[in-house]
Amino acid sequence: HRVESIAFPTIVLVLLSLAAAFARAAAVLDGTHVCEGSSSSAASAAGIAWRALVVARQFAALDAASRRSELYSLFAHLPDSQELLIRIEHLSGAVLLLMHPTPEVPASPAGRDGGGAVGGNGIDHGGSGSSGGTGPAISVPEMCAVQAQLNIVKMEQWLVLHAGRVSNAMEVLTAQFGTSTMVQESPCSFRDASFAEKVAVGSISSYQCRLQAAWHFEQSIRLLPKSMHRG
């Protein structure tokens, strides 16, 4: 039990870092049209980010359900399960908006000069070092994407082996979220690792995608301490 108290939040942190990195890559690729493969590369990066978040949510649910035992001082800095879930839901909403981005606000001169710009999806695109959007082609290294997916598969396999336990933990998490003002029940994006692929092929509309993004953002707020809900 003590090993899991360390392993579960550590896995979630690694997956969050992975998802954030690929989400940033997707945001940059989505904003560059200097090569024909930019759009497909952006969709692929967003898909990997989404898949990592779906797995992270299940490990975070397991962490929340397991009620961590007292940790060694070396691991005392690990965020609690509530904080991890807040991060997951917020980033999930951002990645969904990245799949169906809102119109960009024109960048300021500082943003065009490489200072970075935040798009309508809320993800920092970062500076490309270009002026006027004509910088070099950017892509996610294939080996990085392959390695990331292999690591995610290993974690997915572990979750499959413990499906009953995961299901119980996710039911508790769903109950914790409570009734949403956006949708009546957990959206299909909640546990669907292939959701990004469905968006890419057009089987999920822009409206559905944004509605579910709003659901994830709402949950990230609901998970905050009650004292922070005032005002």
Short mmCIF file of the C-alpha atoms (twelve columns), coordinates in Angstrom:
data_MODEL
# 
_entry.id   MODEL 
# 
loop_
_atom_site.group_PDB 
_atom_site.id 
_atom_site.type_symbol 
_atom_site.label_atom_id 
_atom_site.label_alt_id 
_atom_site.label_comp_id 
_atom_site.label_asym_id 
_atom_site.label_seq_id 
_atom_site.Cartn_x 
_atom_site.Cartn_y 
_atom_site.Cartn_z 
_atom_site.pdbx_PDB_model_num 
ATOM 1   C CA . HIS A 1   0.000   0.000  0.000   1 
ATOM 2   C CA . ARG A 2   2.846   2.387  0.774   1 
ATOM 3   C CA . VAL A 3   4.406   1.636  -2.617  1 
ATOM 4   C CA . GLU A 4   1.135   2.532  -4.342  1 
ATOM 5   C CA . SER A 5   0.901   5.722  -2.278  1 
ATOM 6   C CA . ILE A 6   4.123   6.793  -3.977  1 
ATOM 7   C CA . ALA A 7   3.651   5.144  -7.373  1 
ATOM 8   C CA . PHE A 8   0.147   6.395  -8.243  1 
ATOM 9   C CA . PRO A 9   0.758   10.151 -7.801  1 
ATOM 10  C CA . THR A 10  4.201   9.843  -9.403  1 
ATOM 11  C CA . ILE A 11  2.692   8.190  -12.469 1 
ATOM 12  C CA . VAL A 12  0.056   10.914 -12.657 1 
ATOM 13  C CA . LEU A 13  2.701   13.655 -12.503 1 
ATOM 14  C CA . VAL A 14  4.707   11.999 -15.279 1 
ATOM 15  C CA . LEU A 15  1.600   11.664 -17.463 1 
ATOM 16  C CA . LEU A 16  0.603   15.272 -16.790 1 
ATOM 17  C CA . SER A 17  4.059   16.429 -17.830 1 
ATOM 18  C CA . LEU A 18  3.858   14.283 -20.965 1 
ATOM 19  C CA . ALA A 19  0.377   15.540 -21.830 1 
ATOM 20  C CA . ALA A 20  1.376   19.177 -21.306 1 
ATOM 21  C CA . ALA A 21  4.447   18.774 -23.530 1 
ATOM 22  C CA . PHE A 22  2.461   17.242 -26.390 1 
ATOM 23  C CA . ALA A 23  -0.347  19.786 -25.940 1 
ATOM 24  C CA . ARG A 24  2.181   22.615 -26.315 1 
ATOM 25  C CA . ALA A 25  3.629   20.910 -29.389 1 
ATOM 26  C CA . ALA A 26  0.146   20.573 -30.866 1 
ATOM 27  C CA . ALA A 27  -0.587  24.241 -30.161 1 
ATOM 28  C CA . VAL A 28  2.614   25.340 -31.914 1 
ATOM 29  C CA . LEU A 29  1.984   23.019 -34.870 1 
ATOM 30  C CA . ASP A 30  -1.609  24.187 -35.137 1 
ATOM 31  C CA . GLY A 31  -0.367  27.773 -35.396 1 
ATOM 32  C CA . THR A 32  2.220   27.065 -38.111 1 
ATOM 33  C CA . HIS A 33  1.212   26.405 -41.692 1 
ATOM 34  C CA . VAL A 34  4.656   26.213 -43.206 1 
ATOM 35  C CA . CYS A 35  4.412   22.581 -44.200 1 
ATOM 36  C CA . GLU A 36  1.605   20.317 -45.360 1 
ATOM 37  C CA . GLY A 37  2.026   17.925 -42.434 1 
ATOM 38  C CA . SER A 38  1.436   20.555 -39.732 1 
ATOM 39  C CA . SER A 39  -2.282  19.836 -39.257 1 
ATOM 40  C CA . SER A 40  -1.878  16.053 -39.072 1 
ATOM 41  C CA . SER A 41  1.099   16.398 -36.736 1 
ATOM 42  C CA . ALA A 42  -0.906  18.722 -34.483 1 
ATOM 43  C CA . ALA A 43  -3.780  16.220 -34.364 1 
ATOM 44  C CA . SER A 44  -1.366  13.398 -33.558 1 
ATOM 45  C CA . ALA A 45  0.274   15.384 -30.737 1 
ATOM 46  C CA . ALA A 46  -3.119  16.344 -29.303 1 
ATOM 47  C CA . GLY A 47  -4.181  12.690 -29.499 1 
ATOM 48  C CA . ILE A 48  -1.172  11.570 -27.469 1 
ATOM 49  C CA . ALA A 49  -1.830  14.328 -24.914 1 
ATOM 50  C CA . TRP A 50  -5.444  13.237 -24.597 1 
ATOM 51  C CA . ARG A 51  -4.586  9.570  -24.229 1 
ATOM 52  C CA . ALA A 52  -2.099  10.395 -21.455 1 
ATOM 53  C CA . LEU A 53  -4.771  12.393 -19.625 1 
ATOM 54  C CA . VAL A 54  -7.322  9.567  -19.781 1 
ATOM 55  C CA . VAL A 55  -4.778  7.208  -18.201 1 
ATOM 56  C CA . ALA A 56  -3.696  9.847  -15.675 1 
ATOM 57  C CA . ARG A 57  -7.300  10.334 -14.545 1 
ATOM 58  C CA . GLN A 58  -7.681  6.632  -13.782 1 
ATOM 59  C CA . PHE A 59  -4.467  6.519  -11.744 1 
ATOM 60  C CA . ALA A 60  -5.535  9.686  -9.921  1 
ATOM 61  C CA . ALA A 61  -8.872  8.037  -9.130  1 
ATOM 62  C CA . LEU A 62  -7.019  5.007  -7.745  1 
ATOM 63  C CA . ASP A 63  -4.849  7.325  -5.676  1 
ATOM 64  C CA . ALA A 64  -7.903  9.123  -4.285  1 
ATOM 65  C CA . ALA A 65  -9.621  5.829  -3.442  1 
ATOM 66  C CA . SER A 66  -6.569  4.280  -1.782  1 
ATOM 67  C CA . ARG A 67  -6.226  6.953  0.925   1 
ATOM 68  C CA . ARG A 68  -2.489  7.329  0.995   1 
ATOM 69  C CA . SER A 69  -0.568  6.018  3.949   1 
ATOM 70  C CA . GLU A 70  1.945   8.281  5.638   1 
ATOM 71  C CA . LEU A 71  4.792   8.886  3.207   1 
ATOM 72  C CA . TYR A 72  8.499   9.117  3.830   1 
ATOM 73  C CA . SER A 73  9.694   12.720 4.057   1 
ATOM 74  C CA . LEU A 74  11.410  12.300 0.680   1 
ATOM 75  C CA . PHE A 75  7.976   11.991 -0.982  1 
ATOM 76  C CA . ALA A 76  6.059   14.403 1.242   1 
ATOM 77  C CA . HIS A 77  6.057   17.016 -1.551  1 
ATOM 78  C CA . LEU A 78  3.814   14.901 -3.812  1 
ATOM 79  C CA . PRO A 79  0.539   16.748 -4.579  1 
ATOM 80  C CA . ASP A 80  -2.587  15.248 -3.048  1 
ATOM 81  C CA . SER A 81  -5.112  13.453 -5.247  1 
ATOM 82  C CA . GLN A 82  -7.444  16.462 -5.298  1 
ATOM 83  C CA . GLU A 83  -4.765  18.738 -6.725  1 
ATOM 84  C CA . LEU A 84  -3.791  16.138 -9.319  1 
ATOM 85  C CA . LEU A 85  -7.404  15.795 -10.464 1 
ATOM 86  C CA . ILE A 86  -7.763  19.573 -10.729 1 
ATOM 87  C CA . ARG A 87  -4.694  19.686 -13.000 1 
ATOM 88  C CA . ILE A 88  -6.003  16.789 -15.111 1 
ATOM 89  C CA . GLU A 89  -9.464  18.297 -15.641 1 
ATOM 90  C CA . HIS A 90  -8.108  21.751 -16.480 1 
ATOM 91  C CA . LEU A 91  -5.611  20.391 -19.015 1 
ATOM 92  C CA . SER A 92  -8.299  18.087 -20.456 1 
ATOM 93  C CA . GLY A 93  -10.468 21.108 -21.188 1 
ATOM 94  C CA . ALA A 94  -7.551  22.920 -22.796 1 
ATOM 95  C CA . VAL A 95  -6.671  19.949 -25.017 1 
ATOM 96  C CA . LEU A 96  -10.308 19.600 -26.140 1 
ATOM 97  C CA . LEU A 97  -10.349 23.266 -27.144 1 
ATOM 98  C CA . LEU A 98  -7.109  22.672 -29.003 1 
ATOM 99  C CA . MET A 99  -8.849  19.974 -31.056 1 
ATOM 100 C CA . HIS A 100 -11.539 22.489 -32.053 1 
ATOM 101 C CA . PRO A 101 -9.862  25.860 -31.394 1 
ATOM 102 C CA . THR A 102 -11.743 29.117 -30.989 1 
ATOM 103 C CA . PRO A 103 -10.751 31.956 -33.332 1 
ATOM 104 C CA . GLU A 104 -7.374  33.411 -32.420 1 
ATOM 105 C CA . VAL A 105 -7.079  36.947 -31.075 1 
ATOM 106 C CA . PRO A 106 -4.582  38.793 -33.306 1 
ATOM 107 C CA . ALA A 107 -1.177  38.620 -31.685 1 
ATOM 108 C CA . SER A 108 0.493   41.740 -30.420 1 
ATOM 109 C CA . PRO A 109 3.758   42.825 -32.095 1 
ATOM 110 C CA . ALA A 110 5.608   41.355 -29.098 1 
ATOM 111 C CA . GLY A 111 3.904   38.006 -29.662 1 
ATOM 112 C CA . ARG A 112 4.784   38.009 -33.362 1 
ATOM 113 C CA . ASP A 113 8.404   38.679 -32.551 1 
ATOM 114 C CA . GLY A 114 8.737   35.431 -30.654 1 
ATOM 115 C CA . GLY A 115 7.486   36.505 -27.220 1 
ATOM 116 C CA . GLY A 116 4.832   33.789 -27.348 1 
ATOM 117 C CA . ALA A 117 1.078   34.033 -27.687 1 
ATOM 118 C CA . VAL A 118 -1.756  32.323 -25.902 1 
ATOM 119 C CA . GLY A 119 -4.345  31.038 -28.313 1 
ATOM 120 C CA . GLY A 120 -8.079  30.639 -27.843 1 
ATOM 121 C CA . ASN A 121 -7.506  27.196 -26.339 1 
ATOM 122 C CA . GLY A 122 -5.604  28.637 -23.362 1 
ATOM 123 C CA . ILE A 123 -2.356  26.813 -24.148 1 
ATOM 124 C CA . ASP A 124 0.813   28.843 -24.463 1 
ATOM 125 C CA . HIS A 125 2.002   28.444 -28.039 1 
ATOM 126 C CA . GLY A 126 5.467   29.670 -27.161 1 
ATOM 127 C CA . GLY A 127 7.716   31.775 -29.317 1 
ATOM 128 C CA . SER A 128 8.676   30.324 -32.669 1 
ATOM 129 C CA . GLY A 129 11.462  32.805 -33.166 1 
ATOM 130 C CA . SER A 130 9.831   33.938 -36.378 1 
ATOM 131 C CA . SER A 131 8.369   37.197 -37.554 1 
ATOM 132 C CA . GLY A 132 5.114   36.990 -39.482 1 
ATOM 133 C CA . GLY A 133 4.763   33.197 -39.062 1 
ATOM 134 C CA . THR A 134 7.328   32.149 -41.640 1 
ATOM 135 C CA . GLY A 135 9.751   30.269 -39.397 1 
ATOM 136 C CA . PRO A 136 11.120  26.794 -39.984 1 
ATOM 137 C CA . ALA A 137 8.837   23.770 -40.060 1 
ATOM 138 C CA . ILE A 138 8.120   22.308 -36.631 1 
ATOM 139 C CA . SER A 139 7.206   18.695 -35.993 1 
ATOM 140 C CA . VAL A 140 7.138   16.230 -33.137 1 
ATOM 141 C CA . PRO A 141 10.092  13.836 -33.499 1 
ATOM 142 C CA . GLU A 142 8.662   10.470 -34.514 1 
ATOM 143 C CA . MET A 143 10.750  8.543  -31.990 1 
ATOM 144 C CA . CYS A 144 9.482   10.752 -29.146 1 
ATOM 145 C CA . ALA A 145 5.878   10.134 -30.161 1 
ATOM 146 C CA . VAL A 146 6.431   6.384  -30.509 1 
ATOM 147 C CA . GLN A 147 8.189   6.108  -27.147 1 
ATOM 148 C CA . ALA A 148 5.479   8.137  -25.435 1 
ATOM 149 C CA . GLN A 149 2.765   5.886  -26.834 1 
ATOM 150 C CA . LEU A 150 4.648   2.731  -25.819 1 
ATOM 151 C CA . ASN A 151 4.893   4.013  -22.249 1 
ATOM 152 C CA . ILE A 152 1.195   4.882  -22.219 1 
ATOM 153 C CA . VAL A 153 0.333   1.393  -23.527 1 
ATOM 154 C CA . LYS A 154 2.212   -0.208 -20.622 1 
ATOM 155 C CA . MET A 155 0.170   1.805  -18.149 1 
ATOM 156 C CA . GLU A 156 -3.063  1.008  -20.001 1 
ATOM 157 C CA . GLN A 157 -2.226  -2.685 -19.774 1 
ATOM 158 C CA . TRP A 158 -1.757  -2.403 -16.013 1 
ATOM 159 C CA . LEU A 159 -5.154  -0.701 -15.736 1 
ATOM 160 C CA . VAL A 160 -6.781  -3.501 -17.749 1 
ATOM 161 C CA . LEU A 161 -5.334  -6.090 -15.368 1 
ATOM 162 C CA . HIS A 162 -6.934  -4.198 -12.470 1 
ATOM 163 C CA . ALA A 163 -10.147 -3.270 -14.303 1 
ATOM 164 C CA . GLY A 164 -12.471 -3.991 -11.378 1 
ATOM 165 C CA . ARG A 165 -10.519 -1.825 -9.001  1 
ATOM 166 C CA . VAL A 166 -10.243 0.966  -11.566 1 
ATOM 167 C CA . SER A 167 -13.991 0.837  -12.262 1 
ATOM 168 C CA . ASN A 168 -14.831 1.187  -8.576  1 
ATOM 169 C CA . ALA A 169 -12.425 4.115  -8.185  1 
ATOM 170 C CA . MET A 170 -13.878 5.865  -11.247 1 
ATOM 171 C CA . GLU A 171 -17.421 5.431  -9.911  1 
ATOM 172 C CA . VAL A 172 -16.379 7.145  -6.690  1 
ATOM 173 C CA . LEU A 173 -14.757 9.929  -8.704  1 
ATOM 174 C CA . THR A 174 -17.867 10.394 -10.852 1 
ATOM 175 C CA . ALA A 175 -20.002 10.695 -7.720  1 
ATOM 176 C CA . GLN A 176 -17.552 13.229 -6.309  1 
ATOM 177 C CA . PHE A 177 -17.961 15.469 -9.361  1 
ATOM 178 C CA . GLY A 178 -21.693 15.757 -8.724  1 
ATOM 179 C CA . THR A 179 -24.278 17.214 -11.100 1 
ATOM 180 C CA . SER A 180 -22.884 19.396 -13.839 1 
ATOM 181 C CA . THR A 181 -24.530 22.528 -15.208 1 
ATOM 182 C CA . MET A 182 -23.118 21.585 -18.640 1 
ATOM 183 C CA . VAL A 183 -24.309 18.007 -19.134 1 
ATOM 184 C CA . GLN A 184 -26.425 15.630 -17.073 1 
ATOM 185 C CA . GLU A 185 -23.785 12.913 -16.824 1 
ATOM 186 C CA . SER A 186 -20.081 12.370 -17.417 1 
ATOM 187 C CA . PRO A 187 -19.410 13.102 -21.105 1 
ATOM 188 C CA . CYS A 188 -18.127 10.459 -23.485 1 
ATOM 189 C CA . SER A 189 -14.709 12.100 -23.346 1 
ATOM 190 C CA . PHE A 190 -14.343 11.193 -19.660 1 
ATOM 191 C CA . ARG A 191 -12.778 7.749  -20.170 1 
ATOM 192 C CA . ASP A 192 -12.506 7.482  -23.955 1 
ATOM 193 C CA . ALA A 193 -8.833  7.285  -24.953 1 
ATOM 194 C CA . SER A 194 -9.833  7.307  -28.635 1 
ATOM 195 C CA . PHE A 195 -11.890 10.502 -28.303 1 
ATOM 196 C CA . ALA A 196 -9.187  12.569 -30.011 1 
ATOM 197 C CA . GLU A 197 -9.231  10.203 -32.995 1 
ATOM 198 C CA . LYS A 198 -13.015 10.591 -33.274 1 
ATOM 199 C CA . VAL A 199 -12.591 14.357 -33.292 1 
ATOM 200 C CA . ALA A 200 -9.898  14.097 -35.970 1 
ATOM 201 C CA . VAL A 201 -12.145 12.107 -38.334 1 
ATOM 202 C CA . GLY A 202 -15.087 14.430 -37.748 1 
ATOM 203 C CA . SER A 203 -17.400 12.086 -35.823 1 
ATOM 204 C CA . ILE A 204 -17.435 14.567 -32.915 1 
ATOM 205 C CA . SER A 205 -18.780 18.016 -33.727 1 
ATOM 206 C CA . SER A 206 -17.131 21.266 -32.727 1 
ATOM 207 C CA . TYR A 207 -20.115 22.018 -30.471 1 
ATOM 208 C CA . GLN A 208 -19.821 18.673 -28.651 1 
ATOM 209 C CA . CYS A 209 -16.097 19.118 -28.254 1 
ATOM 210 C CA . ARG A 210 -16.436 22.576 -26.720 1 
ATOM 211 C CA . LEU A 211 -19.334 21.519 -24.490 1 
ATOM 212 C CA . GLN A 212 -17.233 18.712 -23.079 1 
ATOM 213 C CA . ALA A 213 -14.273 21.045 -22.671 1 
ATOM 214 C CA . ALA A 214 -16.549 23.271 -20.573 1 
ATOM 215 C CA . TRP A 215 -17.516 20.206 -18.504 1 
ATOM 216 C CA . HIS A 216 -13.870 19.451 -17.714 1 
ATOM 217 C CA . PHE A 217 -13.157 23.083 -16.818 1 
ATOM 218 C CA . GLU A 218 -16.218 23.086 -14.558 1 
ATOM 219 C CA . GLN A 219 -15.014 19.958 -12.779 1 
ATOM 220 C CA . SER A 220 -11.605 21.525 -12.175 1 
ATOM 221 C CA . ILE A 221 -13.438 24.336 -10.356 1 
ATOM 222 C CA . ARG A 222 -15.741 21.971 -8.446  1 
ATOM 223 C CA . LEU A 223 -12.700 20.119 -7.120  1 
ATOM 224 C CA . LEU A 224 -11.267 23.289 -5.573  1 
ATOM 225 C CA . PRO A 225 -11.688 23.691 -1.794  1 
ATOM 226 C CA . LYS A 226 -15.167 25.009 -0.941  1 
ATOM 227 C CA . SER A 227 -13.647 28.138 0.595   1 
ATOM 228 C CA . MET A 228 -12.370 29.136 -2.861  1 
ATOM 229 C CA . HIS A 229 -15.867 28.975 -4.399  1 
ATOM 230 C CA . ARG A 230 -17.049 32.121 -2.633  1 
ATOM 231 C CA . GLY A 231 -17.254 35.344 -4.562  1 
# 
